[in-house]
C-alpha cells in the first residue's frame, strides 16, 4: 500500500542526510516530491536517481522570493501541495561567550525564520488543495538544553508549530514537530567524531544512535492520513534520552 498516493510534498534540505532519507521514503510510498536545497549537485543527482516524480529546486530557505519560486514551480509541475517538511537547518557548537552576533543571526534565519516563511507561504496553496500536513523538524534540543543558538531556535520551532497548528486547523492543515536525538548522518559519524558518538551512545537508554530512516518513518506517519487527528504535538525520536 502506498501511504502517500496522490500527495505532493515539499521537503527542504532534501539533498543529503535525513532530508534525503525523507525524500526516498516519500517517493517509495507514492508521493510526488519537490526537494529543495542549496547543494545543487547533490540535489540534482538525487532527483535524477529517483525519477519523474521528483524535481529539484535550488532554494535559500531564508528568502521569501525563493519560497515563492518553489511554490510556483510546484503548482506548475504537480498542481497542488499536501505536505511540507521543514527539514533544512544548521548547528554550531559554540559557547554563548564565543558565538558572534552575525553567527547567531544566521542560525536564527536558517533554523527559525525559514520555518515561519515556509508555513506562511505554503498554507494558502495547501488550503486550496483541501488541507494537508506541515512537519517541522526540531530536535531533542527543542526539549532540553544543548548548544546556544541551536537550542534556542529548535525551542522556537516547537513553539511556532503549536501556534501555527491553532491558526491553520480551520483550514484543514495539521502542524506537528519532530524531535530527533542523535542520528547517524554523515556529519555525525565522520571519522573525527565517530569515537565520541560511540562513547555517547552508552548514555542512550536504547544504547545506539538512530538511523535516518527511523526519523523518516515518523515523518511519513505525520505526512499520511494515518495521523489525521494529530496536530500541535511533539513526536520524539531520541532512544529515550529526554525521558531520563
JOCORWO-V730946 format. One line per field, one symbol per residue. phi: phi as a letter, one per 40 degrees, with the letter a starting at -180 (. if undefined). psi: psi as a letter, one per 20 degrees, with the letter a starting at -180 (. if undefined). burial: 1 if it has 9 or more other ideal C-beta (glycine too) atoms within 8 Angstrom, else 0. Layout:
phi: ???
psi: ???
burial: ???
This chain:
phi: .ccbdgbbbbbcfccagcdcccddcccdcgccbbbbacccccccccccccgccbbbbcacccbccccccdcccccccbgabbbbbcbcabbacbcdcbcccccccccccccbcccdccccccdccccccghibbbbccadccbbcaccgcddcccccdccdcccdccbdccgbcbbbbbcccbccdccbcdcbdccccccdcccdcgacccdcccdcccddcccccbcbbagbbbbbbggdccc
psi: poikpjqpqpoqkjhrbhghgggghgghjjqppopqrhngghghggghhiaijpqppppoiiphghghgggggghggiirphpponhprrrpmqqhihprhggghggggghghhggggghghgghhhhjjaappopocrhjjhrqbqqfggghhhgggghggghhhhigijjpqpqqpnqcoqmrhhhjrhiigghghghhhiphikrrqqhhhghhgggghhrihkijpqkrpopnjjjgii.
burial: 0011001111111110111111111110111111111001011101100100011110101010011111101110010111111111100101000010001101111111111111101110111010111111111111100111111111111101110110011010111111111111100110001100100110010000110101111111111100100010011111111100
